[in-house]
C-alpha cells in the first residue's frame, strides 16, 4: 500500500506537491492543514487521514481529530500534530508512546523532516517536514513509502525547492 505523508500545508498546496501524491493509495496529513480546500483536493486523489494542528480552526477540528490511532497492514499507527522529537517528546506524547508502543508514530509542527527509529517505544518516528510555503524552511518536503505487514519499505523524501512565487 503506497502512502503519501505531509504536514504543515498552512492553506497552500500546489501541483508540484499533488503530482507526488497522485499514485498513493492513501494520503496522511499530520496537521496545520489551514483550510478544508487542502483536504478536499487531496480527497480527489484518494482516501485521506488527517489530524488538526494548532493553527487549524473549528471547521477543521470538527472534521478531523487531534489524534488518529489506527491499524493498517498489521501496523499500529498514531498520528498527531505536536509530538516533539526524540528524545524530547512532549510529556503527553512520551507517556502514551511508552504505553501504546505504536509501530509508527507521526507528527508535524516543527517543519523539520525526520525519520528515526526510537528505542523509547521501539517504533519508527516520522515527521514529513512542511509541504506549505509558510515558515522559514528553505525546502518544502513530504514523504512517500510502501506500508507492508513487515513495516515501512521504500521510504522516499520528496523535496520541493521554494521559488520566488512559493
C-alpha positions as CSV (number, residue, x, y, z in Angstrom):
1,X,0.0,0.0,0.0
2,X,1.5,3.3,-1.1
3,X,1.2,6.2,1.4
4,X,1.8,9.9,0.9
5,X,2.6,11.7,4.1
6,X,2.6,15.5,4.5
7,X,2.1,18.2,7.1
8,X,2.0,21.9,7.7
9,X,0.4,23.0,4.4
10,X,-0.9,26.1,6.1
11,X,-3.6,26.6,3.4
12,X,-1.2,26.1,0.5
13,X,-1.0,23.1,-1.9
14,X,0.2,23.3,-5.5
15,X,0.6,21.0,-8.4
16,X,4.2,20.2,-7.5
17,X,3.0,18.6,-4.2
18,X,-0.1,17.0,-5.7
19,X,2.0,15.4,-8.5
20,X,4.0,13.4,-6.0
21,X,0.8,12.1,-4.3
22,X,-1.2,11.0,-7.4
23,X,-0.3,7.4,-7.2
24,X,-0.8,6.9,-3.5
25,X,-3.4,4.6,-2.0
26,X,-3.9,6.8,1.0
27,X,-2.7,10.3,1.9
28,X,-2.0,11.2,5.6
29,X,-1.8,14.8,6.7
30,X,-0.2,15.4,10.1
31,X,-1.9,18.8,10.9
32,X,-1.7,22.5,10.3
33,X,-3.9,22.0,7.3
34,X,-5.0,25.6,7.2
35,X,-8.2,25.2,5.1
36,X,-10.5,22.4,4.2
37,X,-9.8,23.1,0.5
38,X,-6.5,21.3,1.1
39,X,-8.0,18.1,2.2
40,X,-10.8,18.4,-0.4
41,X,-8.1,18.5,-3.1
42,X,-6.3,15.5,-1.6
43,X,-9.6,13.6,-1.4
44,X,-9.9,14.0,-5.2
45,X,-6.8,11.8,-5.4
46,X,-7.6,9.1,-2.8
47,X,-8.6,8.4,0.8
48,X,-7.3,11.0,3.3
49,X,-6.5,10.5,7.0
50,X,-5.7,13.7,8.9
51,X,-5.4,15.4,12.3
52,X,-5.8,19.0,13.1
53,X,-2.9,21.2,14.1
54,X,-2.5,24.3,16.3
55,X,-3.4,26.8,13.5
56,X,-6.5,24.9,12.4
57,X,-9.8,26.5,13.2
58,X,-13.1,25.0,14.4
59,X,-14.2,23.8,10.9
60,X,-11.1,21.6,10.5
61,X,-11.3,20.5,14.2
62,X,-14.8,19.4,13.6
63,X,-13.8,17.3,10.5
64,X,-10.5,15.8,11.9
65,X,-9.4,14.6,15.4
66,X,-6.4,15.7,17.4
67,X,-5.1,12.1,17.3
68,X,-5.6,9.3,14.8
69,X,-4.9,5.8,16.1
70,X,-5.4,3.1,13.5
71,X,-4.2,-0.3,12.4
72,X,-3.3,-0.9,8.8
73,X,-1.3,-3.7,7.2
74,X,-0.6,-5.2,10.7
75,X,1.0,-1.9,11.8
76,X,-0.3,0.3,14.6
77,X,-0.1,4.0,13.7
78,X,-0.5,7.0,15.9
79,X,-0.7,10.4,14.1
80,X,-0.9,13.8,15.9
81,X,0.4,17.3,15.2
82,X,2.5,18.3,18.1
83,X,4.7,15.5,19.4
84,X,8.2,16.7,19.9
85,X,11.2,14.7,18.7
86,X,13.4,12.0,20.2
87,X,14.5,12.1,22.9
88,X,12.4,15.2,23.8
89,X,8.8,14.2,23.2
90,X,6.2,16.3,24.8
91,X,5.1,14.8,28.2
92,X,1.6,13.7,26.9
93,X,3.2,12.0,23.9
94,X,6.0,10.2,25.7
95,X,3.8,8.7,28.3
96,X,1.4,7.4,25.6
97,X,4.2,6.2,23.4
98,X,5.6,4.0,26.2
99,X,2.1,2.6,26.9
100,X,0.8,2.2,23.4
101,X,4.0,1.3,21.6
102,X,2.9,2.1,18.1
103,X,4.8,0.7,15.2
104,X,4.8,4.1,13.6
105,X,4.4,7.5,15.3
106,X,3.8,10.5,13.1
107,X,3.7,14.2,13.9
108,X,4.3,17.5,12.2
109,X,4.6,21.0,13.7
110,X,8.4,21.6,13.7
111,X,8.7,21.9,9.9
112,X,11.8,19.7,10.3
113,X,11.8,16.4,8.4
114,X,12.7,13.3,10.5
115,X,12.6,9.6,10.1
116,X,14.1,7.8,13.1
117,X,13.8,4.5,15.0
118,X,13.0,5.3,18.6
119,X,14.0,2.9,21.4
120,X,11.6,4.8,23.8
121,X,8.7,2.9,22.2
122,X,10.5,0.5,19.8
123,X,8.9,2.1,16.7
124,X,9.5,4.5,13.9
125,X,9.0,8.2,14.3
126,X,8.2,10.2,11.2
127,X,7.8,13.9,10.7
128,X,7.4,14.8,7.0
129,X,8.5,18.4,7.5
130,X,6.4,21.1,5.8
131,X,4.7,21.0,2.4
132,X,3.4,24.5,2.6
133,X,5.0,27.9,1.9
134,X,4.5,29.4,5.4
135,X,7.6,29.2,7.6
136,X,11.3,29.7,7.4
137,X,12.1,26.3,5.8
138,X,14.0,26.6,2.5
139,X,12.9,23.3,1.1
140,X,9.3,22.0,1.2
141,X,9.1,18.3,2.0
142,X,6.8,15.3,2.1
143,X,7.3,11.6,2.3
144,X,6.1,8.6,0.4
145,X,6.5,4.9,1.4
146,X,5.1,1.5,1.0
147,X,3.3,0.2,4.1
148,X,3.6,-3.6,4.3
149,X,2.9,-6.1,7.0
150,X,6.7,-6.0,7.7
151,X,6.6,-2.3,8.2
152,X,7.6,0.7,6.0
153,X,9.5,-0.1,2.8
154,X,11.0,2.2,0.2
155,X,10.7,5.4,2.2
156,X,11.2,8.4,-0.1
157,X,11.7,12.1,0.9
158,X,10.4,14.5,-1.7
159,X,12.0,17.9,-1.7
160,X,10.4,20.8,-3.5
161,X,12.6,23.9,-3.8
162,X,11.0,27.2,-2.9
163,X,10.8,29.7,-5.6
164,X,10.2,33.5,-5.6
165,X,6.5,32.7,-6.0
166,X,6.4,29.8,-3.5
